[in-house]
Amino acid sequence: MTSHQVSGPFVCAPNGWRIAIGDPESSDITVVPVIGWQPRAEDKAESSVEGSALEPVVLFDNVKEPIITTVADTIAGWSKGTYVHQVLAPGASVREVPEGWTVVDPYEG
């Protein structure tokens, strides 16, 4: 399992919260579950979620290679222009998907 350093107190997220991450290079929006929130790292100028003092911690539950990381680290490691498309409350759906893009949500259905 790949994990990254947590830089402060970690608070578990209630079940059902998700983050939709837009990747212009692959023309898709990937939806991942939020497992918690932590204070933004002091060396980061801003949170991946505009105006938030907290950074979401997410799970990519890949078979044989699960990843627990922050959204900021995810965005930094993906293609240029990757962004937080939406923070999804339990039961909410991805909205305003750009034309021609695909939503990748392994938990949908």
C-alpha positions in Angstrom: 0.0 0.0 0.0 1.2 3.5 -0.8 0.6 6.2 1.7 1.9 9.7 2.3 2.9 11.7 5.4 -0.1 13.2 7.3 0.9 16.7 8.5 -1.4 17.2 11.4 -4.4 16.0 13.3 -6.5 13.7 11.2 -10.3 13.7 11.4 -12.3 10.8 9.9 -14.9 11.8 7.4 -18.5 10.6 7.7 -19.4 7.9 5.2 -20.5 8.9 1.7 -18.4 12.0 1.1 -16.4 11.9 -2.2 -14.2 14.2 -4.3 -14.6 14.5 -8.1 -11.2 15.2 -9.7 -11.1 16.6 -13.2 -8.2 15.7 -15.6 -8.3 17.7 -18.8 -5.5 15.5 -20.4 -7.6 12.4 -20.2 -11.0 14.2 -20.4 -12.4 12.5 -17.4 -13.6 13.1 -13.9 -12.5 10.5 -11.3 -14.6 10.1 -8.2 -12.8 8.9 -5.0 -14.1 8.5 -1.4 -13.0 11.0 1.3 -11.7 9.1 4.3 -10.8 12.1 6.4 -9.7 15.7 6.6 -6.4 17.2 7.9 -5.1 20.7 8.3 -3.5 22.0 5.2 0.3 21.5 5.2 2.1 24.6 6.1 4.3 24.5 3.0 1.2 24.4 0.8 0.0 27.9 -0.2 -3.6 26.8 -0.4 -5.9 23.8 -0.1 -7.0 21.8 -3.1 -10.5 22.9 -2.1 -10.7 26.6 -2.6 -11.0 28.6 0.6 -10.7 25.5 2.9 -8.3 25.3 5.8 -8.6 21.5 5.6 -7.2 19.1 3.0 -9.3 16.0 2.0 -7.6 12.7 2.5 -8.8 10.1 -0.1 -8.6 6.4 -0.9 -7.8 4.9 -4.2 -8.7 1.3 -3.4 -6.8 -0.2 -6.3 -6.4 -4.0 -6.0 -2.9 -4.9 -4.7 -1.9 -1.3 -4.7 -4.3 0.8 -2.5 -3.3 4.5 -2.1 -4.2 6.8 0.8 -3.2 10.4 0.0 -4.3 14.0 0.0 -6.1 15.5 -2.9 -3.4 18.2 -3.2 -0.7 15.4 -3.6 -3.0 13.7 -6.2 -3.4 16.8 -8.2 0.3 17.6 -8.1 1.1 14.1 -9.4 -1.4 14.1 -12.2 -1.4 16.1 -15.5 -1.2 19.8 -15.6 -4.6 21.4 -15.2 -6.0 18.7 -13.0 -8.5 20.3 -10.5 -11.1 19.6 -7.9 -14.3 19.5 -10.0 -16.7 19.0 -7.0 -16.9 18.0 -3.4 -19.8 15.5 -3.3 -22.0 15.1 -0.2 -23.5 11.7 0.4 -26.0 10.9 -2.4 -24.9 13.8 -4.7 -24.0 13.2 -8.3 -21.3 14.8 -10.4 -22.7 17.9 -12.2 -21.6 20.1 -15.1 -19.4 17.4 -16.8 -17.7 19.0 -19.7 -18.9 17.8 -23.1 -17.1 14.7 -24.3 -15.7 13.8 -20.8 -16.3 10.6 -18.9 -17.1 10.2 -15.2 -15.1 7.4 -13.6 -16.9 6.4 -10.4 -16.2 2.8 -9.4 -18.9 3.0 -6.6 -21.7 4.2 -8.8 -24.4 1.8 -9.7 
